[in-house]
Amino acid sequence: ADIVNADKMSGRSRKYKIIFSPQKVNVTCDEWSFYLLPLDEDIISMELPEFFRDYFLEGDHRWINSVARALQLLNSLYGPFGKAYGIGRCAKMSYELWRDLEEESEGDGQGRKPEIGNVFLMDRDTDYVTALCSQVVYEGLVDDTFRIKCGSVDFGPDVTSSDKGIKVLLNAQDKVFSQIRNEHFSSVFGFLSQKSRNLQAQYDRRRGMDIKQMKNFVSQELKGLKQEHRLLSLHIGACESIMKKKTKQDFQEMIKTEHALLEGFDIRESTSFIEEHIDRQVSPIESLRLMCLLSITENGLIPKDYRSLKTQYLQSYGPEHLLTFHNLKRIGLLTEQSAGETLTAVESKVSKLVTDRAAGKITDAFNSLARKSNFRAISKKLGLIPRVDGEYDLKMPRDMAYVFSGAYVPLSCKIIEQVLERRGWLGLEEVVRLLNGNEFSVSDSAVEDNPAWESQRVILAVFLGGCTFSEIAALRFLGKERG
């Protein structure tokens, strides 16, 4: 490792091979290649909860190889991808390593009919805002409240209304869940109670049955009805449990504060709400989440606010969180503005640096020194805050913003939508600059030149460092809309 690192420091590029020689020791080295885990009809996961911390905080690149190999595996199974897009340093490195692996393996997938049209790689740090917003689609709320791990969830006795909990697999095979997973929470209760009434009506049909009909009913329908009944009562229990927790947390007020931060209104009021949240010790994680959201949307906190919130937090939740603040600052999630640095001054400085491409190196150095979130400017350029005429109907969503009650279109999903629409980054130069660059767009001419294959409407979106169920719901909406 020392030799490799020394080469890296001096800018030398080499390939390395490690040979374990046996010295009277019966040790054989092997590797378990665990790449992809299909969790549902449209979700594949690598189940690497440590990826985010390792790469974005510690700067540890070990998972890039796993991502590249996973892409290579998909490539060999489903043929070459027509186009690859991406943004972020990790995305670029993963893409380049994957291309190297492809060349070495002489492409196992070549000659296969391509089944995946486009692949889009995105670093999590391209969009922290979406990950920091409270989730309000049902699946997101279940995840925030009970934690969905590896596609399953543990519901405790408060959900099952019995003395023991139960582990439930959440995927498209759960007929009740699949109908409510992407819905805004406000319409879930209505749906469940309607479903209960329908179920009751089906049970009641047996009252007027003769023996033959009864026999058919028992052998064909009863089992399905019982299973649906069980799932229904579980999801109703989960909804009630979520409601209880959220009422205790003053959820409506919190959402209002988040929306104000996203739009850049009432910053003072929002700051006081966060202070109150900390002082009432509602939840250490929620308090941190709101502080990070304030920091990212405002491009850092005013030093006075930063000091005061940090002091209150440490007094409320304990001094061991000093390390938490240090880590959040390192990763750029919770920072303070340097004295006398207004946003506009910095932006004009940066744009001067960026104007000529030759200054690429200076820009990189500048970025690594102070990675700005530029959220306001990006939000304006991409129209992330919808202009609402009248009431936003959450039951009949008109755009991806419904996953945040119509207040905000997830930035990550908007980028994917825009790039696919434009078939590249053309016209998005300003957005790319504000996102700190590292974008790419590469097409496989053999696949692209064949119009018969354009019918492959499958798009693979790869999030490096995790993604939220709100984003998945938004992309499902986009997929339905665009076919």
N, C-alpha and C positions, 0 to 999 in steps of 0.2 A: 504493500500500500504506500509506503514511504517513497519508493522508486517512482510509482505511478504519479503520486502527488508532486514530486519534484519535477518530473517531466511536464506535468500540467502547468506548474508555476513558470517554467522557462519557455512555455509555448511549444514544446516538442510534441509531435503527434505520432504515436506508435501503436502497434497492436501487441497485446501481451498474451502469453499462454502460461498457465500455471500448471506445473507437473508435480504431482505428489509421488515421491519415490518411497517404496516400501523399505523400512529399516527394521526388519524382524518384528513388525507390528501388523497384526491382522486387521487393518483398517481399510475399508474401501469407501470412497467418497461417491455419493450419488446426489441427484437433485430431483426434487419433486416439483414438476412444472405445473403449478396450479394457476391457470390463467383466467378462465371465464366461467361465471356461474349464471345460468339463465334463471332469473327470479320470476319472470312473468312473460307473457306473449311479446311484450315490447321493451323489456328491461333486462339487460345483461350487466352483471356487476363483477368487479374484481374483488369486492369485499376487502378493501385495504383501508381500514379506518385510520391507520398510521400514516398513510400517504401524505395527507395535508400537512401534518406537523413536520414530518421528515423533510419534505421538499421545500415548503414555503417558509418554514421557520428555521430549520437547521441547515438548509441548503444541501441536503443529502440526496444524491442523484440515483440511488440504487434502484428505485422503482421504474425508472425510465426504460430499463431493459425489459421489465415485465410488460409494460404497456406496448413496447415495440413488438415483442413476441406475440402478444395477444392479437395485435392488428395483423401480424403475419399469419396467425392461425385462421382468423376470419377470412383473410385474403385467399388462403389455400382452400378453404371450404366453399366460399361463395364467389370465387373468381375476382378479377381485378376491379378496383373501384374506378369509376369514370373520372371523378374529380375529388381532390383532397383540398380542404380549406382549413385554416387554423389561425389562432392568435394566442400569443403568450410564449414565454421562453421555453417552458416545459413542453408545450405542444410542438414547438419547432424542433427541439432536441429529439423528442419521441418520433416525430415524423422522419427526421434524417436517419436515425438509427434503424427505423423500420425499412427505409429504402435500402440501406446497406445490407440488412439481413436478406431482403428480397433478392439483391444482386448475388449474394453468396449462395442462396438456395436455388438459383436459376428458376425462381418463381414456380412453386408447385401449382399455383392456381391458374397459371397461364393456359390458354386453350379452353378453359371453362367458360361457360356463358356467364357474364357478369350478372350478379343478382342484387348488388348494392350499388346504387347510382353514385351517391356522394357520401363522403365522410367529412365530418367537421370536428376538429380538435380544439378544445378551449380550456385555458387555465382558469382555475377557480379565482385567482386574484384579479382577473379581468373584471369580475363583477362580485364584489363582496356585499353590495347593498341588498341584492335580492336574498342572499343567504341570511341577512340580518333581520329581514322583515318577518313579523308574525305570520304564520301560515293560517289561511282561513278556508282552504279546500279541505274536505273531510279527511282524505288520506294524510295530508300534511298535519292536521290537528291530532290525528291518532299518533303520528310519529312524534310530534312535539310533546304529547302528554304521556304516551306509554313507551315510546321508542320502538320503531320497527327495526329488527335486526335480521339480516339475511332473509328478508321476505316474510318473517313471522313476528307475531307480537304476543306478549304475555298479558292477558287480561286478569286482573286480580279479583278477589271476592266481591268488591264493590260493583264490578261489571256483571259478574255471573249470578249475583244475588244468591250465592250459596256459600258454603264455608271454605271452598278451595278455588284457586285460580285455574286458568286453562291457557294452553298455548294454541294460537290460531294462525293458520297459514293465510296470508292475505294476497290473493291474486285473482285473476279473471275467472277462475273456476268457482269462486264464492259468488253465487248468483246475486245475492243482495249487495255485497260490497262492490261488485263490478258496476252496479248502476249508480252508486252514490260516491265512489272514490274521488271523481274529479269535480264533484258539485261543490258550490259555495255552501258553507255550513248552514246558512239561513234557509236553504231549501231542503235540507236533509230530513229534518223532523217531519215536515209535511209529507214527504215521499214515504217515510217509514210508516206513518200512521195510515196512509192510504193503502199501503201494502198489507198492513195488519188486517184492515177491513176486508180486502179481497180474499185474504187467506181464510178468514173466518167464514166468508160466504162460501168458499169451496168446501170447508169442513161441513157447513150446514146443509149442503146438498144431499148428504146421506140420509137426512130425515125421511124423505119421501121415497127411498129406494126399495125395490123388491130384493129378494135374496140374490138373484143372479147379478144385478147391478152392484149390490153391496160387495159381492165376491170380487168383481172386476175392480171396484174402487180400492179395496184393500190390497189386491195384488199389484195394481198398476200405479195408483196415485198416492196412496197413504204415505209410503216411505219418503217420496219427494216432498210432500207437504210438511212432514215432521221435520225433515232436514232444514227446509226453508224457515219453518217456525223457530227452530233452534238458532239459526243464523240471525234471524230478525231480532230475537230477544237479546242476543249478544250485542248487536249494533245499536239497539235502543239503549241498552245498559251503558255502552261506551259513550254514546251521545250525552246521556245524563251525567256521567262521570266527568266528561269534558266540560259540560256546562257548569257543574259545581265548582271545579277548579278555576275556570275562567272568571266566574263571578267573584270568587275570592280575590283574584288578581286584578280586578278592575279592568277587565279586558277591553271593554269599549273605549275607556279613556286612553288606554295604551295605544290602541289602533289609531285613535284620533291624533295622538302625539306623533306617531310614526308618519301619518299622512302629512302632518304639518312640516315635519323634517324633510320629507321627500320633496315637498313643494317649496320649502325655504321660507315658510311663514312663521310668525310667532316663536322665534328661536328662544327668546327669554322665557316665555311660558313653558315651552318644552323642557328647557333646562330646569325650571322649578319643579316640573312634574317628575323628572328623573331624580332630583334631590329628594323629593318626598318619597319616591319609590325606594330609594336607598335607606332613608331614615326609618321608614315603616318596616324595613327588612322583609319586603314582600318575597323576593327571590334573588339570590346573588347573580344567577346567570342572566335573568331578564334585565337586571340593572346594568350589567356589563354590556349586554346586547344593545340597549338603548344608547349607552354612552358611545359605543363604537359607531352606531348609526349616525349619531350627532356629529362625531368626528369626521366620518367619511363624507357625509353630505356637505359639511362646512369646510372641507379641506383642512382639518385640524381644529382643535379647540383654542380659544383665546387663553393664553397662559393663566390668567386669573381663574377662569372656569376650570381649567384642567387641574390646577392645584386644589381648588376647593372641592371638586367632585372626588378627586383621588383621596383626599384627607377624609371626607365623609365616608367614602366606601370602606377604607381601611379601618375606620373606627367602628363602622357598623358590622362589617363581615370578618374582620380579623386581619392582623398584619402579615399573615402568610401570603396574602394576595399581592404583596410587593413584587414578587416574581411574575405574577400574572400581568401586572401593568408593564413590567419590563418586556415581557414577551410580546404583548399586544403592540407595544411601541415599535419593537424590532420588525414586526411583520407589517406595520403600517396601518393597523386597524384602529389604534387609539393614539393619536399624536397631538402635539401642541404646535400652534403656529409660532414661527420665530418672530421675535419682536419687530415691529414696524413693517411686517411683510403682508401687504394687501395682495389679494388674489390676482387682481388685474396686473399689478406690477410684475408679479412672477410670470404670469401667462405671457406677457409681452416679451419678457426676457427669453422665455423658452422658445416662443415662436421665432424670434430672431435667430436663436441657435439652430433651430430645425430647418429654417428656410432652405439653406443649401445642403444637399445630401452629403457633401464632402465632410460636413461637420458631424457626421454620424457618430464618430467616436466620442466627441465632446458631449453629444446628447446622451449617449449611453452612460457616460460618467455622471452627467447631471442627474439622470433618472435614478441611478443607484444611490446617489446622495440623498435625494428627496423625492421619493416616489409619490407624486401627487395623485389624488383620486379624481380630481376634475369632474366630479359627478354632475354638478349643475350644468356645466357647459355641454357635457355629453347628453344629458337629459333633454336640453333644449334642441340640440342638433337632431336627435333621433325621435323627438316628440314622445318621451316616455310618460309624461303626465297628460292623460287624455283630456281634451276640452269637453266637458259634459254639458250637453243641452238637455235639460230636464233630468228625470230620474234615471239612474243606470239600472237596467233590469238584470239582476243577477241570475234569474232563472233562464233567461234567453240571452246569454252573453254575446256581445257583438265584436269583442276583440280579446286579446290575451290578458288585458288588464283585470278581467273578472276574478283572476286568481288572487288579486289584492283588492277586492271589493270595488273594482272600477277606478282605483286611484292611481295605479302605476303599472306600466307594462314591464315585466322583468327584462332588464338590460341584456342579459345573456341570450334570451330567446329572441329579442328584437334584432340582435346582431346576426344570429343564425338566419332569421327570416330575410333580413336585408341582403346579406351576402348571397344567399341562394337565389333571391329574386334578381340580383344584378349579375349573377354568375361570376362573382369576384369582388374585389375591394374597390373597384372603380367608382369614384364619386363619394367614397367614405374616407378619403385621405385625412380629413380634419379629425374625424372620429378616431381613426387609427392612431393619429398623433397624440390625442388626448388619452388614449388607452395605453400609451407607452410602447406601441409598435410590436415587432416580432410577428407580423402577419404573413401568411403565405397562401398561395392558390396555385395548385399544380394539376394539370389534366393529363390523362392517359389517352394519347391521340388515337390509339387503336380502338379504344372503347368509344371515345367521343365521336369518331368519324362514322360510326355505324348507327344510323338513325333508328334501326329496329330495336336497338338496346336502350334508346332514350326512354322507352316505356318503363324502365326500372325506376319506379318512383320511391324506392326505399332509401331513406337517408339515415345514416348512422351518426348520432351526435355523441361525442365522447367528452365527458367532463373530467378533467384531471384535477383531483383534489376534492371530489364529492359534489353532489348536487341535491337540490331539495325536491320534495314531492310537488311543490307549487310549480317549479320549472317543468317537471314531467307533465303535469296537468296542462300547462300552457302549450307545451310542444304537441301534446295529444290534440288539443284544440286546433292548433295550426295545421296539423296533419289532416284532420277531418275537413278543415276548410279548404285546403289546397289539394285534397285527394292524394 
